[in-house]
Amino acid sequence: MKIVKIDKKSLSADLDRLRETYRLFGPVKGRQYYDFQLLEPGQTPDLDFLNTRMSAKSLVYPQSEVMLDYSLDESQEDHHIMKESAQDYSPRAVIGIRPCDVKGYLLVKRNFDTPDFKDPYWVRNFTATTLVGYGCDEPCSSCFCTSAGSGPFHEEGLDVLLVDAGDSFLAKILSEKGEKLAAAAGWNKPAADGAEQQIDTRRQTAEAKMNAAMETDRLAEQNTLDLYDAPFWEDVSFSCINCGTCTYVCPTCWCFDIQDEVRGKKGKRLRIWDSCMYPLFTLHGSGHNPRGTKLQRVRQRFMHKLKYYVDKYDDGIQCSGCGRCVRLCPVNIDIRRVARLMNSHGQDAVACEVK
C-alpha cells in the first residue's frame, strides 16, 4: 500500500493516458441528477457531488443485458440454436465511486460469485473493473453507511482511494489492480510525509458528520417467525405504492427476470432487473401468488435485507447505508425506522418478564 499525490490540473491528461487501456466511467451531472456514465475523450468525472441518483451497480450488472441471440429462420443451418451475445469485457475503470457503492458490490457478489455458482456475466464484468473510490467529506443527511459496515472513507473492495487535498488528490493504492491503473495513469509522485494521518483525519471528520444510524444489534437474536408475524407490518406497508423505486436505486438489490424478445425471425434472450415490490414477481404459472398483497411484498423486502441475510451469512446486513431508498421513496418509507422496529421487537415484553 502506498500513497501518491495527483495534481488536479493534470487529471484530464492522466485520464487520457488511461483511455489507452481502460474504458472510463464516472459521475456526470445531467439536468437534475448525477449518474455514472461513460466518460468521453477529454471529459473528466464531476466530483462535486454528494451522491448519484442511481447506484453504480449497473456498471457491472446492467439494468437490461442481452445474454443470447438466436434465429428462427429455418433456412439457416443454426436456426433455433442460442448463442452467447457478444459482450465487451475489456478493462474498465470507475473514477469517483463512493465507498458505499463499492460495499454494495461486495454484498451482491455473495449472490453472483460463490464457490458453488458463478454468474459468468457478472463475474466477467466485475473482474474487468477497477474501482477508484472518492472519499466522502460531506455525507448526505440520509446516509448511514457507518452503521451498515461501510463508511465515508471505507477501503474494502476499492483498488484506489482518492482523497481531496485542495489543489491535489491523495491517491491511496490498495490492490494490484490499483497499482496497474496508477502506473498507466502516471500516478507515481510520492505523497509527503503525514499523508496517511491526513486521510485518517478527514475520515474521522466525515464520520463525525454522520447524523443518521440504523439499529441492527439485536437482529440476529430475533426469532424469524415472530418478526414475520409482527403487528407493525400493516403500518409499515400502508403507504407503499409498490413502485419499485427502492429496489432500482439500491446498490444491493439483485433480482432479475429473463425474457425473450423476437422481431421477425431474430430473437434475443435478455436479463432485466426485476423487483420484489411488483405483484407479478412471485406469480406462479398456476395463478397462485404467495405474496399477493403489498404487505407481504414489503415485509419480504425488509425481512430479506435485515433478517434472512443476517441469518444466512452472520456477517452484517444486506444494505450499504447509501440512503438512496430513504431519499427517493415517494411515500417516505424509511428503512432505518423499519430496522428499529425489527431490532426492538419484543423488547417491551422481555422487560416486563424481567420485572
Protein Blocks (a to p, Z undefined) as FASTA:
>chain_A
ZZddddfklmmmmmmmmmmmbccddddddfkbccdddddehiacdfbbfbdfbdcklmmm
cfbdcfbdcdfbfkbmkgoiacdddddfbdcddehiafklmmmmmmmmmmmocfkbccfk
lmmmmmmpccdddddfbccfkbcklmnopafklcghpabdcddehjaccdddfbfklmmm
mmmnopabccdehklmmmmmmmmmmmmmpcbdcdfklmmmpcfklmmmpcklmmmmmmpg
olommmmmpmkbcbdcdddddehjaccdddddddfkbmklmmcfkopafblbfklmmmmm
mmmmmmmmmmmnonajadehlommmmmmmnlpafklmmmmmmmgoklmmmmmmZZ
